[in-house]
Amino acid sequence: MGHLNSVAKERIEAICDSHANEKTPLIMILSDIQSEFGYVPLEAQEVVSAKTGISVAEIYGVVTFYSFFTLEPKGKHVIGCCLGTACFVLGAQKVIDQFSQLLGIKPGQTTEDGMFSIDELRCIGACAAAPAVMIDGKIYARVKPTDVAGIIAEIKAEGGAA
């Protein structure tokens, strides 16, 4: 996003206005911004601060505390690998390592073409499916490192990559 253009600033101000009657609107405002733009850049946090009177430091603290917010743009397909206890014990780290190897990125990074990002998640609530991976809202159950290439191919075949 770089520097926010006037349309983006107006949209962020409108998001803030839509939550003006809420007692504690910050999480909802940030969530709406992330849904709209894909991330919550510092420039957006400054607009929220000016509009709500909440300090940029407090807003930044919230954005960096909660793992579902991000300061950087994510890929079109976010691969969320669960590292909760059940998933970890059953080999989730090897699954993440395989995604990293095949995509050429580490967790927290995005491929150069902007198609894939890898996130390490603490728990996605799919313990019975461990190790579990969530991609674009879809849960992949009992994933093994040998499944990873097929999962990536499946996403690409669905028109998700160039």
C-alpha positions as CSV (number, residue, x, y, z in Angstrom):
1,M,0.0,0.0,0.0
2,G,2.9,2.3,0.6
3,H,1.5,5.8,1.4
4,L,-2.2,5.9,1.7
5,N,-4.0,7.7,-1.1
6,S,-7.0,9.9,-0.3
7,V,-9.5,7.2,-1.2
8,A,-7.9,4.8,1.2
9,K,-7.8,7.4,4.0
10,E,-11.5,8.2,3.4
11,R,-12.3,4.5,3.6
12,I,-10.5,4.1,6.9
13,E,-12.2,7.2,8.3
14,A,-15.6,5.7,7.2
15,I,-14.7,2.4,8.9
16,C,-13.9,4.4,12.1
17,D,-17.2,6.3,11.8
18,S,-19.1,3.0,11.4
19,H,-17.9,2.0,14.9
20,A,-18.3,5.4,16.5
21,N,-21.1,4.2,18.8
22,E,-19.2,1.2,20.1
23,K,-17.8,1.4,23.6
24,T,-14.5,-0.2,22.7
25,P,-14.2,-0.1,18.8
26,L,-10.5,-0.6,18.2
27,I,-10.5,-4.3,17.5
28,M,-13.5,-4.0,15.2
29,I,-12.0,-1.1,13.3
30,L,-8.6,-2.9,12.9
31,S,-10.4,-6.0,11.8
32,D,-12.4,-4.1,9.2
33,I,-9.2,-2.4,7.9
34,Q,-7.4,-5.7,7.6
35,S,-10.4,-7.2,5.8
36,E,-10.5,-4.3,3.4
37,F,-6.8,-3.9,2.7
38,G,-5.3,-7.3,3.7
39,Y,-3.1,-5.8,6.5
40,V,-2.9,-2.9,8.9
41,P,-0.1,-0.6,7.8
42,L,1.3,2.1,10.1
43,E,-0.3,4.8,7.9
44,A,-3.7,3.3,8.5
45,Q,-3.0,3.2,12.3
46,E,-2.2,7.0,12.1
47,V,-5.5,7.7,10.5
48,V,-7.3,5.6,13.1
49,S,-5.4,7.5,15.8
50,A,-6.4,10.9,14.4
51,K,-10.0,9.8,14.0
52,T,-10.5,8.1,17.4
53,G,-8.1,9.8,19.7
54,I,-6.4,6.5,20.6
55,S,-2.6,6.8,20.5
56,V,-0.7,5.2,17.7
57,A,1.4,3.4,20.3
58,E,-1.7,1.8,21.7
59,I,-3.0,0.9,18.3
60,Y,0.4,-0.6,17.3
61,G,0.4,-2.6,20.5
62,V,-2.9,-4.1,19.7
63,V,-1.9,-4.9,16.1
64,T,1.3,-6.6,17.2
65,F,-0.2,-8.4,20.1
66,Y,-2.9,-10.3,18.2
67,S,-1.6,-12.8,15.7
68,F,-4.6,-12.3,13.4
69,F,-3.4,-8.8,12.5
70,T,-0.5,-8.2,10.2
71,L,1.7,-5.2,9.4
72,E,2.7,-6.6,6.1
73,P,0.6,-7.6,3.1
74,K,-0.1,-11.4,2.9
75,G,-0.2,-13.6,-0.2
76,K,-3.3,-14.4,-2.0
77,H,-3.3,-17.8,-0.2
78,V,-2.3,-17.8,3.4
79,I,-1.1,-21.2,4.6
80,G,-1.7,-21.3,8.3
81,C,0.1,-24.2,9.9
82,C,-1.1,-25.1,13.4
83,L,1.6,-25.5,16.1
84,G,-0.8,-26.1,19.0
85,T,0.2,-29.0,21.2
86,A,-1.6,-31.8,19.4
87,C,-0.4,-30.6,16.0
88,F,3.1,-30.1,17.2
89,V,3.4,-33.5,18.8
90,L,2.1,-35.1,15.6
91,G,4.7,-33.5,13.4
92,A,3.4,-30.0,12.4
93,Q,6.9,-28.6,12.3
94,K,7.9,-31.0,9.6
95,V,4.9,-29.9,7.6
96,I,5.8,-26.2,7.9
97,D,9.4,-27.0,7.0
98,Q,8.1,-28.8,3.8
99,F,5.9,-25.8,2.8
100,S,8.9,-23.5,3.4
101,Q,11.2,-25.7,1.3
102,L,8.8,-26.0,-1.6
103,L,7.7,-22.4,-1.7
104,G,11.2,-20.9,-0.9
105,I,9.9,-18.8,2.0
106,K,10.0,-18.9,5.8
107,P,7.0,-18.6,8.1
108,G,5.9,-14.9,8.1
109,Q,7.1,-14.4,4.6
110,T,5.3,-14.1,1.2
111,T,6.4,-15.6,-2.1
112,E,7.8,-13.0,-4.6
113,D,4.8,-13.5,-6.9
114,G,2.5,-12.6,-4.0
115,M,0.6,-15.9,-4.2
116,F,1.5,-17.6,-0.9
117,S,2.3,-16.7,2.7
118,I,3.1,-19.1,5.5
119,D,1.9,-18.4,9.1
120,E,2.6,-20.3,12.2
121,L,-0.6,-20.5,14.2
122,R,-0.9,-21.4,17.9
123,C,-4.2,-23.3,17.7
124,I,-6.9,-23.5,15.1
125,G,-9.3,-25.7,17.1
126,A,-8.9,-28.7,14.9
127,C,-7.0,-30.9,17.4
128,A,-8.8,-34.1,16.2
129,A,-7.4,-33.4,12.7
130,A,-3.8,-32.9,13.9
131,P,-1.6,-31.9,12.3
132,A,-3.9,-29.4,10.7
133,V,-3.3,-26.7,8.1
134,M,-5.8,-24.0,7.2
135,I,-5.6,-22.4,3.8
136,D,-8.2,-19.8,2.7
137,G,-10.6,-21.0,5.4
138,K,-10.3,-24.7,4.4
139,I,-8.9,-27.1,7.0
140,Y,-6.6,-29.8,5.7
141,A,-6.5,-32.7,8.2
142,R,-3.8,-35.0,9.3
143,V,-1.3,-33.4,6.9
144,K,2.0,-35.2,6.4
145,P,5.1,-33.6,4.8
146,T,4.5,-35.9,1.7
147,D,1.0,-34.2,1.3
148,V,2.4,-30.7,0.9
149,A,3.3,-30.7,-2.8
150,G,-0.2,-32.0,-3.6
151,I,-1.8,-29.3,-1.5
152,I,0.2,-26.6,-3.3
153,A,-0.7,-28.2,-6.7
154,E,-4.4,-28.3,-5.8
155,I,-4.4,-24.6,-5.0
156,K,-2.6,-23.7,-8.2
157,A,-5.0,-26.0,-10.2
158,E,-8.0,-24.1,-8.8
159,G,-6.7,-21.1,-10.6
160,G,-5.0,-19.7,-7.5
161,A,-1.6,-19.1,-9.1
162,A,-0.1,-18.0,-12.4
